[in-house]
Amino acid sequence: MIVEQTSGGGVRGVLFAAVLAASLASGFARAHDGDLDFSFGDHGKAFPAYPGAGFVAYGVSLTTPALGLQANGDLIVGATRVASGNFDFSALRLLPDGTVDTLFGNSGAAVVAFDRSGSSKFDNANDIILQSDDKIVLAGVVAGDSANGNDMGVARLNADGSPDMSFGNQGKVTVAFNLGDPNLGGVDDDAYRVALQADGQILLTGFTSTGPTSLLAVARLNGSDGLRDTTFNTDGRATVSFGGDAAAGFQIRQLADHAHILVVGAAYTSPGSSNIDFALAKLDASGQLDPSFGIGGTTTYGFDIGGNDMDYAFDFIEQPDGKLLVCGFVEVNGPANTDFGCMRFLADGTPDPAYAPLLVPFDLGGDFEDLALRMQGDALGRIVLVGPVERSTTGGYYNYDYGVARLLPDGTLDTTFGNHGTITYNGAPWQAPGTDYDNEGFGVLIQPDGKIVVAGIADDGTGNYQIELVRAIGDTIFDDRFE
């Protein structure tokens, strides 16, 4: 039967509308875990800007932006703001829909300037964590003068973005190790991660330089006032060596027993070696290495697949059975070809013989550099990994996308997520396809409703970087678009 068109669209217009509606409904039904959440930002992506001048720092470290969630569902983004050549700690607050909350700080952002005398004023926030009272703790590196070098830095804000004057000096604290000769660069200290103990004490990890070498560094501060906790290794500071020339901690957490602290990172394992391995250290509550873990409190693991055998652990999850799933990136071929990589350890630090080391390659292009930097577990025990994955290299310009992978509780790839377990997001706004530039994902947060928020940076096309957030569906069956 032929249906003739009548004026105003008539029957044919009605049929077209019905077909379109059916087509859209069918498309929604085919949505997958990992698809963008269109209720956030602009079709799943938000590009919050600092009020007034300023953009986000790029290339400082593989750490920020990082994310926290306040009790009312507002997102806190920790990053390094750049304005007039000055780098400062900063936090922005976003409403649940991805718009900037102008009631926070100064029109939506709080900026903390250390700006110490004689320094470069390059103060870089590397991590953020929220206390149970919604106070915001930022940690990173604070520039110093040539004699004293850079130090670990911590700033605490009230829930509204104002400085917490009860913490340190007007809301700011620095922690110096200064173990070496300043003429040999032996006084630089850096905090990469911050965590909270169950009792509110603040944990930091990163590295401290001794001049020609460096050590994994840990500090613990009082949650009440920010002073060093003298019950931790007598002065609130501890260092760990793995036998080689350098080591650094990239994640720290108190374990479920509330009696031990685990730090994971990367280390050279013998003097003069260029082989870098996953490095784990377990400390007791007093800051001493736990001799029941690994060998004398430490253990290392090398995938040693190819290239220069450089394997970096950036994060971990303690599973309900006490096993430790540790992930980062693993060099697999040439010096710049890396994959997301995970290894599981028993509670005593022994590599789990029941777990096959996992590699997750994206291999989109360029040098195939895929860097897993953060991980978080969801309510179902699945684990989300995020980091930048290289898409192309043209004329020395590297273009990365956000890379996300999801693992099942047993540490294997979850093929129901994205495209057989992985997905990538670029920086192009919905209305401007084809304008994608470099963008790199550094932080992840899983909301109570299971939605996945990834934070990073995006090149705005001029060489400056702005914050980019992506929110994805964690469980399609619970999403409004599923029918």
Summary of the structure (lengths in Angstrom):
residues: 483
radius of gyration: 23.4
end to end distance: 31.3
largest distance: 90.5
contacts: 1771
relative contact order: 0.11
helix: 6%
strand: 44%
